[in-house]
């Protein structure tokens, strides 16, 4: 179980096996300065406004044994009152209907907290992608050339003219970098006639595999040379 603090630690984002990340209705109520009983009544009143999958009821076991809320021991947690989890979608929709003295300011702070966390997660993903890309390219001249070509908007023909490797090797590197998201999906696409030629060669090699495995290996070596 992991939690991410938000709103000075009062509202948390929880994760449990088999559950989407969620906030507890009671903690959302705290952020909006609402009584839990009031928030629960408003939740039930507007539950039909929430799309399927945006909320769920926690089992007593999940609430008592797997969530250590605010440092409370499992013995001190009430399980006679049903507890609800809300995904971010559920929270954002429910905020339209929860009312109280501090609801408006609390809703603004809660939305800002969600947006800040999303921005931090996107930044972390970008950093991880950059690190992964640097490891993948390494000292490979051809991979670095492909990255530069994609950034500069080269055509495939220009890249092929600059490359020092064979055409099949170049295309394999292009496909690998495209699959990993290191270049745009529509960048440096080979001409259709070339893709057809490659498909025809692969079909020819498949025919050789029927009874001429050694010939097929030789053909493969010549094609990839």
N, C-alpha and C positions, 0 to 999 in steps of 0.2 A: 504494500500500500504506500502510495506517495501522495504528498499534498504540496500544492504551491500556494504560498501566502498571497493574499490580496486584501486590500482595504485594511491595512494595519493588522493583518492576521486574523481578523474576525470572520471574514468570508473565505472559504477555502475551496479549492478544486480537488476533488478526490478521484481516485481510481481504484476499482476493485475487479478481480477476475470476472470476465464475462459481462461487465458493465461498461457503458461509455463513460467518459469523464463527466463528472457531475458536481453540482453544488447542492447542499442540503437546503430544503425550504426554510428550515429554522434559521440557518445562517444568513440566507438572503433577507429574511425578516429582520434579523439583527442589524444588517447593513442599512436597512430602510427605516430603522427605529420603530418597527412594528412589533406588537406582541405576537408570539408564535401562534396563539389561538386565533388571533385576528387574521394573520396571514393564511392559516390553514383554512379558515372559513372562506376567504376570498379565493383561495386556490380551488376549493371544491366548487365554488359558484361559477368559476370560469374554466373549469377543466376541459369543457368541450371545445374551447378555443385553442387548446394545445394540440399540435399534430402528434400522431402516433410515433413513439420512440423518443419524444422529447422529455418524458418524465417516467418515473417508475416508483413503486413502493419498495423500500428496503425490507429485507427479512429481519426479524429480531436478531438472528445470528450475525448478519452483516453489520447491523447497527451497533450491537453490543460488543462483539468479539473482534471485528476487523476495523472498526473506526475508533481511534483514540481521540475523541473530540475535546479540544481545549484542555487536554491533560486529565480529563475525567477518567476514573477507573471504570472498568466494565461493570462493577457491582453498583456504581452510582448512577448508571444510565437507565432511564425509564424505557421499558419496552412495551408498556401497555398503551402507548399512543403511537399510531402508525406514522412512520417517518417517510418522507418523499425525497427523491433525488431528481434534480432538474438538469438537463443538458444546457449548454449555453443558449441554444435555440429556445428551449423552454423558458429559461430565465428572461431572455430579451422579450419574448411575447408576453409573459406574465407581468413584466414591469408595467405594461400599459394598464393593468387592471388593479394593481396593488395600490391602495391609497392610505395615507396617514400623514401626520405632521411633518415627518422627515423623509417621506417617500420620494419626493421630487429630487431633492439634493442627493439622497442616497442612491437613487437610480442613475443619476448622472455620474456619480463617483464609481458605481459598479460597472457601467458601460465603459468608462475611461480605463478602468482596471483591466477589463477584458481586452480592449484594444491594445493596451500597452503590453499585455502578455503575448498577444498574437504577433505584435511587432518584434518582441524579443525572440520568439520562436522562429520567425522568418529569418531574422538576423543569424541565429544559430545555425539554421539550415543552410543559409548562404555560405557561412564560414566553413561548414563541414563539406559542402560541395566544392569549394575552392581548394580545400586541403586534399580532398579525394582526387580532384582533377590534377593537382600538382604531382601527386604520387603516380597517377596513371601516365601522365606525359613523361615525367622523369627527364632523362637525357635524350629522348627520342626526337630526332630532327624532324622526321616526317609527321609525328603527332603535333609538334609545335607549329609546323608549317600549316597543317590543317586548321589548327586553332586560329592562327593569324589570318588565313584565307577566309574563314567564316566571319571573323570580326571585320575584315576589310570588304566583305561582300564580293569576293572573287567568284568567277564562274568555274565550273568543274574543269573546263578546257584549260584555263589558265593554271589551275592547280596541277593538273596532269603534266603540263609543260614544265613546271618548276620542280616536280617530284623526282627523286632519284631512285625510287623503287619501281617495281613492276606494277602494271595496272591492277591485277587481282589483289596484291598486297595493299595498294592504296585504297581500294574499295573496301577491303576488310577493315582497315583502320577507320575509314569514314563511318562504316556501319557501327563499329564498336563505340566510337565517340558520340554518334547520334543516339544510340540506345542508352548511353549513360547520361545523356542530357548535356554533354560538354559543347555541342554545337546545335544550332536550331534544326528542327526536323526537316525544314525545307531548304537548308543550305547545302550547296555543293552537290546537288543531285546529278548523277551521271545521265547522259542522254539516253533516251529510250532504246535507240538502236544498240547501244553498248550493253544495256541490261539484257536485251534479247539475245545478244551474242553470248553473254555469260551463261544465260539459261540454256542455250543450245549446247554449249561446251559441257555443262553439267549433265545434260541429258546424254550426251555422247559418252561421257565417263561412266554413267550408270549402265549403259549398254555393255561396255567393256567388262564391267564387274560380273556379268552373267557367266562368262567363261574365260575371260582374259584378264585376270586380276593383275598380273605382272604388267601387261600392256597398259592397263588403267593407271597403275602407279607411275609408269613412265610418262604417260600423258599428263598426269597431275603435276609431276615434277617440272615438265616442260612449260606447262601453263603458268605455274607459280614462280618460275625462275625470274 
